[in-house]
Amino acid sequence: MLKDPNRLKKASIYFLIVLIPSLLINTCIYFYQKDKVMDLHRSEAAFMINIHKNQIDNLIQDTKARLESMALVLEEEKDEDKIRRVLMQAYDQEPRFSGLYFVHKNGDITAGSRKLMKTVNLQNRAFFRSAIATKQSTVSDAYFGNITGGYIVSICTPIFNEKGEVTNLLVAALKVDYLKNIMNVISPRLHINVVNESNHVLFASGSENELSKLEPVRVYLDQIAWKLEGVPDSEISLKHAKDMIIYMLITFGILNIIFILIQNFLLKRRALIEQSQIDAQKVELVGMLAASTAHEIRNPLTGIKGFIQLLQEKYKDSEDQFYFSVIDKEIQRINEIVSEFLVLGKPTAHHHADHDINAIVLELSPLLGSEANLYNTEMDIRLYKEPLLINCTKDHIKQVLLNLAKNSLEAIDKNEGRLTIEVQKQEDFAVIRVIDTGKGIPEDVITKIFHPFFTMKDTGTGLGLVVCKRIISMYKGTIAIDSVLDKGTKVTIILPLSEKE
């Protein structure tokens, strides 16, 4: 079964104009929107990570300030019971603490917020030694507390005597779970890993996001050697998915509109080609008819015209003379049609020579002038200042100018008007314009006036302008008509100048 070539061509155009570009553009839209969403998730993760950083740093800084204030209160206190009550009171007020301890500079814990089951010495702890050496509050890395159980962070603040020597130290143990709970409350959906200086994950907060392939957002704390790693969400939300689909549908719709416009253009172009082929076939048909019958028609017409002249001399009655005049006019009309047929027929041997277009117009001016007087119309002829040579047959150009001038005079319709014929030069071309102030041509008609047998006259053949166009095309020129209703018509002929010119 043979495939329809038009349908195959249409499918190919649709594939090239709609499907392939739609696939490429929508792929770009998808990746662009995905990157945009991922950037948004990273920005949100960075924002929340910085909130947690500030919250933890402020918590540790606030704890340091609290311990330093307590150290000032306990500088001269020797009563262990009173010290224990102060520690218990602070412990009860602060849920962040897992324990508060009063430690001698030798590392022994002498009092605390909770009773110890065994003796504990902190002499070997790095943060403890650093606090004694620097005489400033220090913060430990997270470690597993034997006293409290679970990971804790210790903050150690020295207590001085009157001489400025370190005599005792206050040690506060912060719950790591306390920090985790705060982070879970603030950002339950963002997965955050808290990593210590040894690159060990102390704890993780938020929901698990193992499927995310995005690079974590990292930030380092100021008060402790930790870093926070936030894993951005890599999922595309329903809202963003809807936006992508809308953009894709819009793109697909625009491409389909472009396809429809292109199809419409191609259909119009095909219709014009088909119309030009039909016109060419009509002209060819007329040419064939002219070539085979024109001379055969003229021969009997000549005989008929001769006998009519004899009868005119024999019958002088006015009524008979009227009938003879009508017959004579009709014979003349048949002769004109046959002459036009001969021009539309197959090209015959013409003797082309170089002729000055100014001279051709001047030769026609008496005939055109008499016609203009008959129509009560002014005629204005404007020639070029120099000769413009065209390689042509003079009679052909005369026939074109006569046809155009006659059309213009008939359009003026015996009202006072003006017929202008001007000759100009543009580069290597001669330009002839026939301008009238007649009734003009409607827009819906102007596209049909070069079609064979189309006429707006009651007695027209519809071949005059076809002949004009055929002659001008024969000399590789162009003819164009511009018209405005009730203002007039301008016919522009452009012909190439002779090589000698």
C-alpha positions in Angstrom: 0.0 0.0 0.0 1.5 3.3 -1.0 2.0 5.9 1.6 0.5 9.4 1.2 3.6 11.7 0.5 1.8 14.8 1.9 0.9 13.0 5.1 4.5 11.7 5.4 5.9 15.2 4.8 3.5 16.7 7.3 4.5 14.1 9.9 8.2 14.9 9.2 7.6 18.6 9.7 5.7 18.0 12.9 8.5 15.8 14.1 11.2 18.4 13.3 9.3 21.5 14.4 7.3 20.2 17.4 8.5 16.9 18.9 12.3 17.3 18.7 12.4 21.0 19.9 9.8 20.2 22.5 11.9 17.3 23.8 15.0 19.5 23.9 13.4 22.6 25.4 11.4 20.6 28.0 14.6 18.8 29.0 16.3 22.1 29.5 13.3 23.4 31.5 13.4 20.3 33.7 17.1 20.6 34.5 16.9 24.3 34.9 13.9 24.0 37.3 15.6 21.2 39.1 18.8 23.2 39.6 16.7 26.1 40.8 14.9 23.9 43.3 18.2 22.4 44.5 19.6 25.8 44.9 16.6 26.8 46.9 17.0 23.7 49.1 20.7 24.5 49.6 19.8 28.1 50.6 17.2 26.9 53.1 19.6 24.3 54.5 22.4 27.0 54.8 19.9 29.3 56.6 18.9 26.7 59.1 22.5 25.5 59.7 23.5 29.1 60.5 20.6 29.3 62.9 21.8 26.2 64.7 25.4 27.4 64.7 24.4 30.7 66.4 22.1 28.9 68.8 24.9 26.4 70.0 27.5 29.2 70.1 25.2 31.4 72.2 24.4 28.5 74.5 28.0 27.8 75.2 28.8 31.5 75.6 25.9 31.9 77.9 27.0 28.9 79.9 30.5 30.3 80.3 29.1 33.6 81.5 26.9 31.7 84.0 29.8 29.7 85.4 32.1 32.8 85.7 29.3 34.5 87.7 29.0 31.5 90.0 32.9 31.4 90.3 32.8 34.9 91.7 30.2 33.9 94.2 32.2 30.8 95.3 35.6 32.4 95.4 35.8 32.6 99.2 33.2 30.0 100.1 34.7 27.1 102.1 31.5 25.3 103.3 31.0 22.3 101.1 27.3 22.0 102.0 26.6 25.6 100.9 28.6 25.1 97.7 26.5 22.0 97.0 23.3 23.9 97.6 24.4 26.6 95.1 25.3 23.9 92.6 22.0 22.1 93.1 20.0 25.3 92.7 21.7 26.2 89.4 21.3 22.6 88.2 17.6 22.6 88.9 17.1 25.9 87.1 19.0 24.9 83.9 17.9 21.8 81.9 20.9 22.1 79.7 23.2 20.8 82.5 23.7 17.1 83.1 25.9 18.0 86.1 27.7 20.8 88.0 30.8 20.1 89.9 33.2 22.0 92.3 36.7 20.6 91.6 39.9 21.2 93.4 42.9 22.2 91.4 44.4 18.8 91.9 41.5 17.3 89.9 39.4 15.9 92.8 35.7 16.6 92.7 34.7 17.9 96.2 31.1 18.8 95.6 28.5 18.4 92.8 24.9 18.6 91.8 24.6 14.8 92.1 26.2 12.3 94.4 29.2 10.4 92.9 29.4 6.6 93.4 33.2 6.7 93.3 36.0 9.1 93.4 36.7 10.9 90.1 39.8 12.9 89.3 39.9 15.3 86.3 43.6 16.0 86.5 44.3 14.2 83.2 41.6 15.9 81.2 42.9 18.3 78.5 40.2 20.9 79.1 40.9 20.9 82.8 44.7 21.4 82.3 44.0 24.1 79.7 41.7 26.1 82.2 44.4 26.0 84.8 47.2 27.0 82.4 45.2 29.8 80.6 43.2 30.9 83.7 40.2 31.1 81.3 37.1 29.2 80.7 37.6 26.3 78.3 35.3 23.9 76.5 36.0 20.3 75.9 35.3 18.2 72.9 32.4 15.8 73.3 33.2 12.6 75.1 31.3 9.8 76.7 30.7 10.7 80.4 31.2 7.9 82.9 29.3 9.8 85.5 26.3 11.0 83.5 26.3 8.4 80.7 26.0 9.4 77.1 28.0 12.1 75.2 28.6 15.3 77.1 30.5 18.6 76.7 32.3 20.0 79.7 32.9 23.7 80.3 35.6 24.4 82.9 35.9 27.8 84.7 38.7 28.6 87.1 38.1 30.1 90.6 40.8 32.4 91.9 42.0 33.5 95.4 43.0 37.0 96.5 46.4 36.6 94.9 44.9 35.6 91.5 45.9 32.0 91.8 43.7 29.1 90.7 42.5 27.3 93.7 39.4 25.5 92.4 37.4 25.1 89.2 33.7 24.9 88.3 32.9 22.2 85.7 29.5 22.1 83.9 28.6 19.1 81.9 26.2 19.9 79.0 23.9 17.3 77.6 24.5 16.6 73.9 20.9 15.2 73.7 19.7 18.6 74.9 21.3 20.2 71.8 19.9 17.5 69.6 16.4 18.0 70.9 16.6 21.8 70.3 17.7 21.1 66.7 14.9 18.6 66.1 12.4 21.2 67.3 13.7 24.0 65.1 14.2 22.0 61.9 12.6 18.6 62.1 12.9 18.0 58.3 16.5 19.0 57.8 19.0 16.2 58.4 22.0 17.6 60.3 25.2 15.7 61.3 27.2 17.2 64.2 30.8 16.2 63.7 33.7 16.7 66.2 37.3 17.6 65.6 38.2 14.0 65.0 35.6 13.9 62.2 33.4 11.6 64.2 29.6 12.1 64.0 28.4 12.8 67.6 24.7 12.8 66.7 22.3 13.5 63.9 19.1 15.5 64.0 16.2 15.8 61.7 14.8 13.2 59.3 17.0 10.8 57.4 17.7 11.9 53.8 19.9 9.1 52.5 18.6 9.5 48.9 19.9 13.0 48.6 22.9 13.3 46.3 23.5 17.0 47.1 26.7 18.1 48.7 26.1 18.9 52.4 26.2 22.5 53.6 29.0 22.8 56.2 29.6 25.5 58.9 32.0 25.6 61.8 31.2 26.7 65.3 33.1 29.5 67.0 33.0 28.2 70.6 33.9 24.6 70.1 35.7 22.6 67.4 32.6 21.2 65.8 31.1 21.4 62.4 27.5 21.1 61.3 26.7 19.3 58.1 23.2 19.9 56.7 22.0 17.5 54.0 19.6 19.5 51.7 16.4 17.8 50.5 16.8 16.7 46.9 13.1 16.0 46.3 11.0 18.1 44.0 7.9 19.3 45.7 4.4 19.0 44.1 4.2 22.7 43.6 7.5 22.8 41.7 6.5 19.7 39.7 3.3 21.5 38.7 5.3 24.6 37.6 7.5 22.4 35.4 4.5 20.7 33.8 2.9 24.1 33.1 6.1 25.4 31.5 6.4 22.2 29.4 2.7 22.4 28.3 3.2 26.1 27.4 6.3 25.2 25.3 4.5 22.4 23.6 1.5 24.6 22.8 3.7 27.4 21.4 5.5 24.9 19.2 2.2 23.5 17.9 1.0 27.1 17.1 4.2 27.6 15.1 3.6 24.3 13.3 0.1 25.4 12.4 1.4 28.8 11.1 4.0 27.0 9.0 1.4 24.6 7.7 -0.9 27.5 6.8 2.0 29.2 5.1 2.9 26.0 3.1 -0.8 25.6 2.2 -1.0 29.2 0.9 2.2 28.7 -1.0 1.0 25.5 -2.5 -2.3 27.2 -3.5 -0.4 30.0 -5.2 1.8 27.5 -7.1 -1.3 25.5 -8.1 -3.0 28.8 -9.2 0.1 29.8 -11.2 0.2 26.3 -12.8 -3.5 26.7 -13.7 -2.8 30.1 -15.2 0.1 28.8 -17.2 -2.1 25.9 -18.5 -4.7 28.5 -19.5 -2.1 30.5 -21.3 -0.7 27.4 -22.9 -4.1 26.3 -24.0 -4.8 29.8 -25.5 -1.4 29.6 -27.2 -2.1 26.3 -28.7 -5.4 27.5 -29.9 -3.9 30.7 -31.3 -1.1 28.8 -33.1 -3.5 26.5 -34.8 -6.5 28.7 -35.5 -5.6 32.4 -35.5 -4.7 32.6 -39.2 -7.6 30.4 -40.2 -9.9 32.8 -38.5 -8.4 35.9 -40.0 -8.7 34.6 -43.6 -12.5 34.2 -43.7 -12.8 37.5 -41.7 -11.0 39.3 -44.4 -13.4 38.0 -46.9 -16.4 38.9 -44.8 -15.1 42.4 -44.2 -14.6 42.9 -48.0 -18.2 41.8 -48.8 -19.6 44.0 -46.0 -17.8 47.0 -47.6 -19.4 46.1 -51.0 -22.8 45.8 -49.4 -22.3 49.2 -47.7 -21.8 50.8 -51.1 -24.8 49.1 -52.5 -27.3 49.7 -49.7 -27.3 53.3 -48.6 -30.3 53.1 -46.3 -29.5 54.5 -42.8 -30.9 51.4 -41.1 -28.7 49.1 -43.3 -25.7 51.3 -42.7 -26.2 51.0 -39.0 -26.3 47.2 -39.3 -23.2 47.2 -41.4 -21.4 49.4 -38.8 -22.3 47.0 -36.0 -21.0 44.0 -38.1 -17.8 46.0 -38.9 -17.2 46.7 -35.2 -17.7 43.1 -34.3 -15.3 42.0 -37.0 -12.8 44.5 -35.7 -13.2 43.1 -32.2 -12.6 39.6 -33.5 -9.4 40.8 -35.1 -8.2 42.3 -31.8 -8.9 39.1 -29.9 -7.0 37.1 -32.6 -4.1 39.6 -32.4 -3.9 39.0 -28.6 -4.1 35.3 -29.2 -1.0 35.5 -31.4 1.0 37.2 -28.7 0.0 34.5 -26.2 0.9 31.8 -28.6 4.3 30.2 -29.1 7.1 32.7 -29.5 7.7 33.6 -33.1 10.8 35.1 -34.7 11.1 38.7 -33.7 13.7 41.2 -34.8 15.0 42.7 -31.5 17.0 45.8 -31.6 18.1 48.6 -29.3 15.3 51.2 -29.1 15.1 54.4 -27.0 12.1 54.1 -24.7 11.7 57.9 -24.8 11.4 57.7 -28.6 8.8 55.0 -28.4 6.7 57.1 -26.0 7.0 60.1 -28.3 5.8 58.1 -31.3 2.7 57.1 -29.3 2.0 60.6 -28.0 -0.2 61.8 -30.9 -2.4 58.7 -30.7 -2.5 58.9 -26.9 -3.3 62.6 -27.1 -6.2 62.1 -29.4 -7.6 59.3 -27.1 -7.2 61.6 -24.1 -9.1 64.4 -25.8 -11.9 61.9 -26.6 -12.1 61.1 -22.9 -11.8 64.8 -21.9 -8.6 64.0 -20.0 -5.3 65.8 -19.6 -2.2 63.9 -20.6 1.3 64.6 -19.2 4.4 62.9 -20.7 7.6 63.1 -18.7 10.7 61.7 -20.4 14.1 61.0 -19.1 16.9 63.5 -19.9 19.0 61.0 -21.7 18.2 58.1 -24.1 17.4 54.8 -22.4 18.1 51.9 -24.8 16.1 48.7 -24.5 16.7 45.6 -26.6 13.2 44.8 -27.8 10.7 44.7 -30.6 9.2 48.2 -30.8 5.7 47.1 -31.6 5.6 45.0 -28.4 6.4 47.9 -26.1 3.9 50.1 -28.0 1.2 47.4 -27.6 1.9 47.3 -23.8 1.7 51.1 -23.4 -1.4 51.4 -25.6 -3.2 48.7 -23.5 -2.2 50.4 -20.2 -3.1 53.9 -21.5 -6.5 52.7 -22.8 -7.3 51.0 -19.4 -6.4 54.2 -17.6 -8.5 56.4 -19.9 -11.5 54.0 -19.5 -11.0 54.1 -15.7 -11.3 57.9 -15.8 -14.7 57.4 -17.4 -14.8 60.6 -19.4 -14.6 62.7 -16.4 -12.0 65.4 -16.0 -8.8 63.7 -14.9 -5.1 63.2 -15.7 -3.1 60.5 -17.4 0.6 60.7 -16.7 3.3 58.6 -18.5 6.8 59.1 -17.1 10.1 57.5 -17.9 13.0 57.3 -15.3 16.2 55.4 -14.8 17.1 53.3 -11.7 20.6 51.9 -11.9 20.6 49.5 -14.9 16.9 49.6 -15.4 14.4 51.7 -17.2 11.3 52.5 -15.2 8.0 53.4 -17.0 5.0 54.5 -15.0 1.5 54.9 -16.3 -0.5 56.9 -13.7 -4.2 57.9 -13.8 -6.6 59.6 -11.5 -9.5 57.2 -12.2 -11.7 55.1 -10.0 -9.1 52.7 -8.9 -9.2 48.9 -8.4 -10.5 47.1 -5.3 -8.0 45.2 -3.2 -9.8 41.9 -3.7 -9.7 42.3 -7.5 -6.1 43.6 -7.9 -4.7 40.1 -7.2 -6.7 38.6 -10.1 -6.2 41.1 -12.9 -3.3 39.2 -14.4 -5.4 36.0 -14.6 -6.5 35.0 -18.1 -10.1 35.9 -19.1 -10.6 38.0 -15.9 -12.1 41.4 -16.7 -14.0 44.1 -15.0 -15.3 45.5 -18.3 -18.6 44.6 -19.9 -16.9 44.1 -23.3 -13.4 43.1 -22.2 -11.7 39.9 -23.2 -9.6 39.5 -20.0 -6.5 39.1 -22.1 -5.1 42.6 -22.3 -3.1 42.6 -19.1 -2.1 39.0 -19.6 -0.6 40.0 -22.9 1.2 43.0 -21.3 2.7 40.7 -18.6 3.7 38.1 -21.2 5.5 40.7 -23.3 7.3 42.3 -20.2 8.3 38.9 -19.0 9.6 38.1 -22.4 12.2 40.9 -21.9 13.0 39.8 -18.3 11.2 42.8 -16.8 8.5 43.2 -14.2 5.1 44.9 -14.1 3.3 45.9 -10.9 0.0 47.7 -10.2 -0.8 49.9 -7.2 -4.3 51.3 -6.8 -6.4 53.2 -4.4 -10.2 53.3 -4.8 -11.5 56.7 -6.0 -7.9 58.1 -6.2 -6.3 56.3 -9.1 -4.0 53.6 -10.3 -0.2 53.4 -10.9 1.3 50.8 -13.2 5.1 50.4 -12.9 7.1 48.6 -15.6 10.8 47.9 -15.0 12.9 46.7 -18.0 16.6 46.0 -18.1 18.7 48.4 -20.2 20.6 47.2 -23.2 24.1 46.0 -22.7 25.3 48.9 -24.9 23.5 51.3 -22.5 
